[in-house]
Amino acid sequence: MQGKVPTEVWLAYCTWPARNLADQFAANLVERGLAACAAVSGPISSHYLWQGQVEQSEEWLVTIKCCSSQREALKAYTQECHPYEVPELLMVEVGDGLPEYLQWVRDSAGNA
């Protein structure tokens, strides 16, 4: 069994309270070279615990494709511009995928 070969490609997920804010964030990520692609979907219904209470809200999900080298800047930019006190930003390393797509992400990320 061979060891894991890093793809250097990451998926990040970030929720927003309004479609226009999610769209603006997604566009800014690509324009600033922090992502190869950012897709907005929703609305989604989020249920979560906040300050001891179960909450429910309509949100918009931004799915971000980026490279390892962009992760810290993506975290900083999200904290800088997000309206939530504690924004959701989760990052997952891509373990595999269509080689041509993974190469496109690597080639495109940071070249905006």
Secondary structure, DSSP 4 states (H G I P E B T S, - for coil): -PPPPP--EEEEEEEESSHHHHHHHHHHHHHTTS-SEEEEEEEEEEEEEETTEEEEEEEEEEEEEEEGGGHHHHHHHHHHH-SSSS--EEEEE-----HHHHHHHHHHTT--
